[in-house]
């Protein structure tokens, strides 16, 4: 098991916007031999909704009279599984 964790933090200089923290758990298992490795990774085991990148950004949509400073973000990875195979050239 491995995890990634980051706490709430200010998203701008004057601390008026906060970027929310997250705690994500992944499961990883690998079978390794001298010449190869086979692995399974399960990302976001508990399917937690989280925001990966968060920035204070000034935006202005069509029809808005003045710009708005708000947090824009990239959504975090949902539950997913990956299988991998590695061959070692030695």
C-alpha distances in whole Angstrom, upper triangle without the diagonal:
4,7,11,13,17,20,23,26,29,30,33,35,37,34,36,32,29,26,23,20,16,13,11,7,6,5,6,8,12,15,17,21,24,25,22,18,17,13,12,10,10,10,11,10,12,15,16,19,19,21,20,23,26,29,32,35,38,39,42,43,46,48,46,49,47,44,41,38,35,31,30,26,24,22,18,17,17,15,15,14,15,16,17,19,20,24,24,28,29
4,7,10,14,17,20,22,26,26,30,32,34,31,32,29,26,23,20,17,14,11,9,6,5,6,7,11,13,17,18,22,24,25,23,19,18,15,13,10,10,10,10,10,13,15,15,17,17,18,17,20,22,26,29,32,35,36,39,40,43,46,44,46,44,41,38,35,32,28,27,24,22,20,16,15,16,14,15,14,15,17,17,20,21,24,24,28,29
4,7,10,13,17,19,22,23,26,29,30,27,29,26,22,19,17,13,10,7,5,4,6,9,11,14,17,20,22,26,28,29,26,22,21,17,16,12,12,10,9,10,11,13,12,15,13,15,14,17,19,23,26,28,32,33,36,37,40,42,41,43,41,37,34,31,28,25,24,21,19,17,14,13,14,14,15,15,17,19,20,22,23,27,27,31,32
4,7,10,14,15,19,19,23,25,27,24,25,22,19,16,14,10,8,6,5,7,8,12,13,17,19,23,24,28,30,30,27,24,23,20,18,14,14,11,10,12,13,14,12,14,11,12,11,13,16,19,22,25,28,30,33,34,37,40,38,40,37,34,31,28,25,21,21,18,16,15,12,12,14,14,16,17,18,20,21,24,24,28,28,32,33
4,7,10,12,16,17,20,22,24,21,22,20,16,13,11,7,6,4,6,9,11,15,17,20,23,27,28,32,33,34,31,28,27,23,22,18,17,14,12,14,14,15,12,13,11,12,11,13,15,18,20,23,27,28,32,33,37,38,36,38,36,32,29,26,23,20,20,17,16,15,13,14,16,17,18,20,21,24,25,28,28,32,32,35,36
4,7,9,12,13,17,19,20,17,19,16,13,10,9,5,6,7,9,12,15,18,20,24,26,30,31,35,36,37,34,31,30,27,25,21,20,17,15,17,17,17,14,14,11,11,10,11,12,15,17,20,24,26,29,31,34,36,34,36,33,29,26,23,20,17,17,15,15,15,13,15,17,19,21,23,24,27,27,30,31,34,34,37,39
4,6,10,12,15,17,18,15,16,14,10,9,7,4,6,8,12,15,18,21,24,27,30,33,35,38,40,41,38,34,34,30,28,24,23,20,17,19,18,18,15,15,12,12,12,13,12,15,17,20,23,25,29,30,34,35,33,34,31,28,25,22,19,16,17,16,17,16,15,18,19,21,23,26,27,30,31,34,35,38,38,41,42
4,7,9,12,14,15,11,13,10,7,6,5,4,8,11,14,18,21,24,27,30,33,37,38,41,43,44,41,37,36,33,31,27,25,22,19,22,20,20,16,15,12,11,12,12,11,13,14,17,20,22,26,27,31,32,29,31,28,25,22,18,16,13,15,14,16,16,15,19,20,22,25,28,29,33,33,37,37,41,41,44,45
4,6,9,11,12,9,11,9,6,5,7,7,11,14,17,20,23,27,29,32,35,38,39,43,44,44,42,39,38,34,33,29,27,24,22,24,23,23,19,18,14,13,13,12,10,11,12,15,18,21,24,26,30,31,28,30,26,23,20,17,14,12,15,14,16,17,17,20,22,25,27,30,31,34,35,38,38,41,42,44,45
4,6,7,8,5,7,6,5,6,9,10,14,17,20,24,26,30,32,36,38,41,42,46,47,47,44,41,41,37,36,32,30,27,25,28,26,25,22,20,17,14,15,13,10,10,9,13,16,18,22,24,28,29,26,27,23,20,17,14,12,11,14,14,17,18,19,22,25,27,30,32,34,37,37,40,41,44,44,46,48
4,7,9,7,8,5,5,5,9,11,15,18,20,24,26,30,32,35,37,41,42,45,47,46,44,41,40,37,35,31,30,26,24,27,26,25,21,19,16,13,13,11,7,6,6,9,12,15,19,21,25,26,23,24,21,17,14,11,9,8,10,11,14,16,17,21,23,26,28,31,32,36,36,39,40,43,43,45,47
4,6,6,7,6,8,9,13,15,18,22,24,28,30,33,35,39,41,44,45,48,49,49,47,44,43,40,38,35,33,30,28,31,30,28,25,23,19,16,17,14,10,8,6,9,11,15,18,21,24,26,22,23,19,16,14,10,10,9,12,14,17,19,21,24,27,30,32,35,36,39,39,42,42,45,46,48,49
4,6,8,9,10,12,16,18,21,24,27,30,32,36,38,41,43,47,47,50,51,51,49,46,46,43,41,37,36,33,31,34,33,32,28,26,23,20,20,17,14,11,9,12,14,17,20,24,27,28,25,25,21,18,16,12,13,13,16,18,21,23,24,28,30,33,35,38,39,42,42,45,45,48,48,50,51
4,6,8,10,13,16,18,22,25,28,32,34,38,40,43,45,49,50,53,54,54,52,49,48,45,43,40,38,35,32,35,34,33,29,27,24,21,22,19,16,14,11,14,14,18,21,24,27,28,24,24,20,18,15,12,13,14,17,19,22,25,26,30,32,35,37,40,41,44,45,48,48,51,51,53,54
4,6,7,10,13,15,19,22,25,29,31,35,37,41,43,47,47,51,52,52,50,47,46,43,41,37,35,32,29,32,31,30,26,24,21,19,19,17,14,12,10,14,15,18,21,24,28,28,25,25,21,19,16,12,12,12,16,17,21,22,23,27,29,32,34,37,38,42,42,45,46,49,49,51,53
4,7,10,13,16,19,23,26,30,32,36,38,42,44,48,49,53,54,54,51,48,47,44,42,38,36,32,30,33,31,29,26,23,21,18,20,18,14,12,10,13,13,16,19,21,25,25,21,22,18,16,13,10,10,11,15,17,20,22,23,27,29,32,34,38,39,43,43,47,47,50,51,53,55
4,7,10,13,16,20,23,26,29,33,35,39,41,45,46,49,51,51,48,45,44,40,38,34,32,29,26,29,27,26,22,20,17,15,16,14,10,9,7,10,12,14,17,20,23,24,21,21,18,16,12,9,7,7,11,13,16,18,20,23,25,28,31,34,35,39,40,43,44,47,48,50,52
4,6,9,13,16,19,23,25,29,32,35,38,41,43,46,48,48,45,42,41,37,35,31,29,26,23,26,24,23,19,17,14,12,14,12,9,9,9,12,15,17,20,22,26,27,23,25,22,19,15,12,10,8,11,12,15,16,17,21,23,25,28,31,33,36,37,40,41,44,45,47,49
4,7,10,14,16,20,22,26,28,32,34,38,39,43,44,44,41,38,37,34,31,28,26,22,20,23,21,20,16,14,11,9,10,9,6,8,8,12,15,17,20,22,26,27,24,26,23,20,16,13,10,7,10,9,12,13,14,17,19,22,24,27,29,32,33,37,37,41,41,44,46
4,7,10,13,17,20,23,26,30,32,36,38,41,43,43,40,37,35,32,29,26,23,20,17,20,18,17,13,11,8,8,10,10,8,11,12,15,18,20,23,24,28,29,26,28,26,23,19,16,13,10,12,11,12,12,12,16,17,20,22,25,27,31,32,35,36,40,41,43,45
4,7,10,14,17,20,23,27,29,33,34,38,40,40,37,34,33,29,27,23,21,18,15,17,16,16,12,11,8,8,9,10,10,13,15,18,21,23,26,27,31,32,30,32,29,26,23,20,16,13,14,12,13,13,12,15,16,18,21,23,25,28,30,33,34,37,38,41,42
4,6,10,13,17,19,23,26,30,31,35,37,37,34,31,29,26,23,20,17,14,11,14,12,12,9,9,6,8,9,11,12,15,17,20,24,25,28,29,32,34,32,34,32,28,25,22,19,16,16,13,13,12,10,12,13,15,17,20,22,25,27,30,31,35,35,38,40
4,7,10,14,16,20,23,27,29,32,35,35,32,28,27,23,21,17,15,12,9,11,10,11,8,10,8,11,11,14,15,19,21,24,27,28,32,32,36,37,35,38,35,32,29,26,23,19,19,16,16,14,11,12,13,14,16,18,20,23,25,28,29,33,33,37,38
4,7,10,13,17,20,24,26,29,32,32,29,25,23,20,17,13,11,8,6,8,8,9,7,9,8,11,10,14,16,20,23,25,29,29,32,33,36,38,36,39,37,33,30,28,24,21,20,17,15,13,10,10,10,10,13,14,16,19,21,24,26,29,30,34,35
4,7,10,14,17,20,23,26,29,29,26,22,21,17,14,11,9,7,5,6,7,9,9,12,12,14,14,17,20,23,26,29,32,33,36,36,39,41,40,42,40,37,34,31,28,24,24,20,18,16,12,11,11,10,12,13,15,17,19,22,24,27,28,32,33
4,7,10,13,17,19,23,26,26,23,19,17,13,11,7,6,5,5,6,9,10,11,14,14,16,15,18,21,25,28,30,34,34,37,37,40,43,41,44,42,39,36,33,30,26,25,21,19,17,13,11,11,9,10,10,11,14,15,18,20,24,25,28,30
4,7,10,14,16,20,23,24,20,16,14,11,8,6,5,7,8,7,10,12,14,17,17,20,19,22,25,29,32,34,37,38,41,41,44,46,45,48,46,42,40,37,34,30,29,25,22,20,16,14,14,11,11,9,11,12,14,17,18,22,23,27,28
4,7,10,13,17,19,20,16,13,11,7,6,4,6,8,11,10,14,15,17,20,20,22,20,23,27,30,34,35,39,39,42,42,45,48,47,50,48,44,42,39,36,32,31,27,24,22,18,16,16,13,12,10,10,10,11,13,15,18,19,23,25
4,7,10,14,17,17,14,10,9,6,5,7,9,12,14,13,17,19,21,23,24,26,24,27,30,34,37,39,43,43,46,46,49,51,50,53,51,48,45,43,40,36,34,30,28,26,22,19,19,16,14,11,11,10,10,12,13,16,18,22,23
4,6,10,13,14,10,7,6,4,6,8,12,14,17,17,20,22,24,26,26,28,26,29,32,35,39,41,44,45,48,48,50,53,52,55,53,50,47,45,42,38,36,32,29,28,24,21,21,19,17,13,12,10,9,9,10,13,14,18,19
4,7,10,11,8,6,5,6,9,12,15,18,21,20,24,25,27,30,30,32,30,33,36,39,43,44,48,48,51,51,54,57,56,59,57,53,51,49,45,42,40,36,33,31,28,25,25,22,20,16,14,12,10,10,10,12,13,17,18
4,7,8,6,4,7,8,12,14,18,20,24,23,27,28,30,32,32,33,31,34,37,40,44,45,49,49,52,52,55,58,57,60,58,54,52,50,47,43,41,37,34,33,29,27,27,25,22,19,16,14,12,10,9,10,10,14,14
4,6,5,6,9,12,15,18,21,24,27,27,30,32,34,36,36,37,34,37,41,43,47,48,52,52,55,56,58,61,60,63,61,58,56,53,50,46,44,41,38,36,33,30,31,28,26,22,19,16,14,11,10,10,9,12,12
4,6,8,12,14,18,21,24,26,30,30,33,34,36,39,38,39,36,38,42,44,48,50,53,54,57,57,60,63,62,65,62,59,57,54,52,48,46,42,39,38,35,32,33,31,28,25,22,19,16,13,11,9,8,10,9
4,7,11,14,18,20,24,26,30,30,33,34,36,38,38,38,35,38,41,44,48,49,52,52,55,55,58,61,61,63,61,58,56,53,51,47,45,41,38,37,34,31,32,30,27,24,21,17,14,11,9,6,5,7,8
4,7,10,14,16,20,22,26,26,30,30,33,35,34,35,32,35,38,41,45,46,49,49,52,52,55,58,57,60,58,55,53,51,48,44,42,38,35,34,31,28,29,27,23,20,17,14,11,7,5,4,6,9,11
4,7,10,13,17,19,22,22,26,27,29,31,31,32,29,32,35,38,42,43,47,47,50,50,52,55,55,58,56,52,50,48,45,41,39,35,32,31,28,25,25,23,20,17,14,11,8,6,5,7,8,12,13
4,7,10,14,17,20,20,23,24,27,29,29,30,28,31,34,37,41,42,46,46,48,48,51,54,53,56,54,51,49,47,44,40,38,34,31,29,26,23,23,20,17,14,11,8,6,5,6,9,11,15,17
4,7,10,13,16,16,20,20,23,25,25,27,25,28,31,34,38,39,43,43,46,45,48,51,50,53,51,48,46,43,40,37,34,31,27,26,22,19,19,17,14,11,8,6,5,6,9,12,14,18,20
4,7,10,13,12,16,17,20,22,22,24,22,26,29,32,36,37,41,41,43,43,46,48,48,51,49,46,43,41,38,34,32,28,25,23,20,16,16,13,11,7,6,5,6,9,12,15,17,21,23
4,6,10,10,13,14,16,18,19,21,19,22,25,29,32,34,37,37,40,40,43,45,44,47,46,42,40,38,34,31,29,25,22,20,16,13,13,11,8,6,5,6,8,11,14,17,19,23,25
4,7,6,10,10,13,15,16,18,17,21,24,27,31,32,36,36,38,38,41,43,42,45,44,40,38,36,32,29,27,23,20,18,14,11,10,7,6,4,6,9,11,15,17,21,23,27,29
4,6,9,8,10,12,13,15,13,17,20,24,27,29,32,32,35,34,37,40,39,42,40,37,34,32,29,25,23,19,17,14,10,8,7,6,5,6,8,11,13,17,19,23,25,28,30
4,6,5,6,9,10,12,12,16,19,22,25,27,30,30,33,33,36,38,37,40,38,35,32,30,27,23,22,18,16,13,9,7,6,5,7,9,12,15,17,21,23,27,28,32,34
4,6,8,11,13,16,16,20,22,26,29,31,34,34,37,36,39,41,40,43,42,38,35,33,30,26,25,21,19,16,13,11,9,6,8,9,12,15,18,21,23,27,29,32,34
4,6,9,11,15,16,20,21,25,28,30,33,33,35,35,38,40,38,41,40,37,34,32,28,25,24,21,19,15,13,11,9,7,10,12,16,19,21,25,27,31,33,36,38
4,6,9,13,14,17,19,23,26,27,30,30,32,32,34,36,35,38,37,34,31,29,26,22,21,18,16,12,10,9,6,5,9,12,15,18,21,25,27,31,33,36,39
4,6,10,12,15,16,20,23,25,28,27,30,30,33,34,33,36,34,32,28,26,23,19,19,16,14,11,9,9,7,8,12,15,18,21,23,27,29,33,35,38,40
4,7,10,13,14,17,20,21,24,24,26,26,29,31,29,32,31,28,25,23,19,16,15,12,11,8,7,8,7,10,13,16,19,23,25,29,31,35,36,39,42
4,6,9,10,14,17,18,22,22,25,25,28,30,28,31,29,26,23,21,17,14,13,10,9,6,5,8,9,11,14,18,20,23,25,29,30,34,35,38,41
4,6,7,10,13,15,18,18,21,22,25,27,26,28,26,23,20,18,14,10,9,6,6,5,5,9,11,14,16,19,21,25,26,30,31,34,36,38,41
4,7,10,14,15,19,19,23,23,27,29,27,30,28,24,21,19,16,12,11,7,6,6,5,8,11,14,15,18,19,23,24,27,28,31,33,35,37
4,7,10,12,16,17,20,21,25,27,25,27,25,21,19,16,13,10,8,5,5,7,8,11,14,18,19,22,22,26,26,29,30,33,34,37,39
4,7,9,13,14,18,19,23,25,22,24,22,18,16,13,10,6,6,4,7,9,11,14,17,20,22,25,26,29,30,33,34,37,38,40,42
4,6,10,12,15,17,21,23,20,22,19,15,13,10,8,5,6,6,9,12,14,18,20,24,25,28,29,32,33,36,36,40,40,42,44
4,7,10,13,16,19,21,18,19,16,12,10,7,5,5,6,9,12,15,17,21,23,27,29,32,33,36,37,40,40,43,44,46,48
4,6,10,13,16,18,15,17,14,10,8,5,6,6,6,9,13,16,18,22,24,28,30,33,33,37,37,40,41,44,45,47,49
4,7,10,14,15,12,13,10,6,5,4,6,9,9,13,16,19,22,25,27,31,33,36,37,40,41,44,44,47,48,50,52
4,7,10,12,9,11,9,5,5,6,7,10,9,13,15,18,22,25,27,30,32,35,36,40,41,44,44,48,49,50,53
4,7,8,6,8,7,5,6,9,10,13,12,16,18,21,24,27,29,33,34,38,39,42,43,46,47,50,52,53,56
4,6,6,9,9,8,9,12,12,14,13,16,19,21,24,27,28,32,34,37,38,42,43,46,47,50,52,54,56
4,6,8,10,10,12,15,16,18,17,20,22,24,27,30,31,35,36,40,41,44,45,48,50,53,54,56,59
4,6,9,11,12,16,17,20,19,22,24,26,30,32,33,37,39,42,43,47,48,51,53,56,58,59,62
4,6,7,9,12,14,17,17,20,23,25,29,31,33,36,38,42,43,47,48,51,52,55,57,59,61
4,7,10,13,15,19,19,23,26,28,31,34,36,40,41,45,46,50,51,54,55,58,60,61,64
4,7,10,13,16,17,21,24,26,30,33,34,38,40,44,45,48,49,52,53,56,58,59,62
4,7,10,13,14,17,21,23,26,30,31,35,37,40,41,45,46,49,50,53,54,56,58
4,6,10,11,15,18,21,24,27,29,33,35,38,39,43,44,47,48,51,52,54,57
4,7,9,13,17,19,22,25,27,31,33,36,37,41,42,45,46,49,50,52,54
4,6,10,14,15,18,22,24,27,29,33,34,38,39,42,43,46,48,50,52
4,6,10,12,15,18,20,24,26,29,31,34,35,39,39,43,44,46,48
4,7,10,13,16,18,22,24,27,28,32,33,36,37,40,42,44,46
4,6,9,13,15,19,20,23,25,28,29,33,33,37,38,40,43
4,6,9,12,16,17,20,21,25,26,29,30,34,35,37,40
4,7,9,12,14,18,19,23,24,28,29,33,35,37,40
4,6,10,11,15,16,20,21,25,26,30,32,34,37
4,7,8,11,13,16,18,22,23,27,29,32,35
4,6,10,12,16,19,22,25,28,31,34,36
4,7,10,14,17,21,23,27,29,32,35
4,7,10,13,17,20,23,26,29,32
4,7,10,14,17,20,23,26,29
4,6,10,13,17,19,23,25
4,7,10,14,17,20,23
4,7,10,13,16,19
4,7,10,13,16
4,6,10,13
4,7,10
4,6
4
